[in-house]
Each structure stands twice: as C-alpha cells, then as structure tokens.
Amino acid sequence: MSDTSYVPANFSTKARFMSSTAGRQAFPNIMQDAYGHKCMTGFHRYGRALGAVIPLEGVLMLAVYGHLVPPEMQERILIAAQLLLDKQDIEGLR
C-alpha cells in the first residue's frame, strides 16, 4: 500500500498501516472502514508507530467489557490486531 493514497478496506484486508499524513487526508474513510468493515488502521511517522483507529468492539474488549462483544466479532478483532502488528516492527513500538 502506498503511503500517499487511500486504499479502501475489504473483507480480506482487516488491518493496514499508513503514514500519519495519508491518514489525515483519508480520515473520514478510515472511520467508515472501522465502523462498517471492522478494519484497524495503524499510523506511523518516519517508520515509528504512533497509534491506531480501531472498531468500538476492540475498545470494549480492552476495557474488560468483552462479554458484550459477540465471540465471532472478538475473533475478527483479534485477527485484525495481529495483522496490524505483523505489518509493524514490534520493537519500534517501545
């Protein structure tokens, strides 16, 4: 994926990383993807991870309200999080 253009999420792509500059330009679309496609989008600046937009179900799981999230959605969120981290050097997160 190019850092300079927005690539819409689809069913097979549940996680992606993009530069913070590209993220600012595509933010409305990123929000729609988080809501509609349950896609996680991570942001980096000069290769260093900054943060991510995640679906609300992911926030519920982090806040110990996972019991409110259906098991199928929990699995999708966990897979997306793993995919997102696979796209980023974990050592760079510290």
C-alpha positions in Angstrom: 0.0 0.0 0.0 1.3 3.4 -0.9 1.6 6.0 1.9 0.3 8.7 -0.4 -3.1 7.2 -1.4 -6.1 5.8 0.4 -6.8 2.1 -0.2 -10.3 1.1 1.0 -10.7 -1.9 3.3 -12.3 -5.0 2.0 -13.3 -8.3 3.7 -9.9 -9.8 3.2 -8.0 -6.7 4.4 -8.8 -6.1 8.1 -5.6 -4.2 9.0 -3.3 -1.7 7.4 -0.6 0.8 8.3 -0.3 4.2 6.7 1.7 7.4 7.3 0.1 10.0 9.5 0.0 12.4 6.6 -2.0 9.9 4.5 -4.2 9.1 7.5 -5.1 12.8 8.0 -6.2 13.1 4.4 -8.3 9.9 4.4 -9.6 10.1 8.0 -13.4 10.1 7.1 -12.9 6.9 5.0 -10.8 5.3 7.8 -13.6 6.0 10.3 -16.2 4.4 8.0 -13.9 1.4 7.5 -13.5 1.0 11.3 -17.3 1.1 11.7 -18.5 -0.7 8.6 -15.7 -3.2 7.8 -14.3 -3.5 11.3 -10.9 -2.6 9.9 -8.0 -1.4 12.1 -5.8 1.3 10.7 -2.4 2.0 12.2 -0.4 5.2 11.7 3.3 5.8 11.5 5.6 8.7 11.1 9.1 8.0 9.7 8.6 4.3 10.4 7.7 4.7 14.0 4.2 3.5 15.1 2.1 6.3 16.5 -1.4 4.8 17.1 -4.4 3.2 15.5 -8.1 3.7 14.8 -9.9 0.5 15.9 -13.6 -0.5 15.9 -15.5 0.2 19.1 -15.7 -3.5 19.8 -12.0 -3.5 20.2 -12.2 -0.8 22.8 -14.9 -2.8 24.7 -12.6 -5.8 24.7 -9.7 -3.7 26.0 -11.9 -2.1 28.7 -12.9 -5.6 30.1 -16.4 -5.4 28.5 -15.6 -8.2 26.1 -18.6 -10.1 27.3 -20.7 -7.5 25.4 -18.9 -8.4 22.1 -20.1 -11.5 20.2 -17.4 -14.2 20.0 -17.3 -14.0 16.2 -16.5 -10.3 16.4 -13.9 -10.9 19.2 -12.1 -13.3 16.8 -12.2 -10.8 13.9 -10.8 -8.0 16.2 -8.0 -10.2 17.5 -7.1 -11.3 14.0 -7.1 -7.7 12.8 -4.9 -6.7 15.7 -2.4 -9.5 14.9 -2.4 -8.5 11.2 -1.8 -4.9 12.2 1.2 -5.7 14.4 2.6 -8.1 11.8 2.8 -5.1 9.5 4.8 -3.1 12.0 8.1 -3.9 13.7 7.1 -4.7 17.3 10.5 -3.4 18.6 9.6 0.0 17.2 6.6 0.2 19.5 8.6 0.6 22.7 
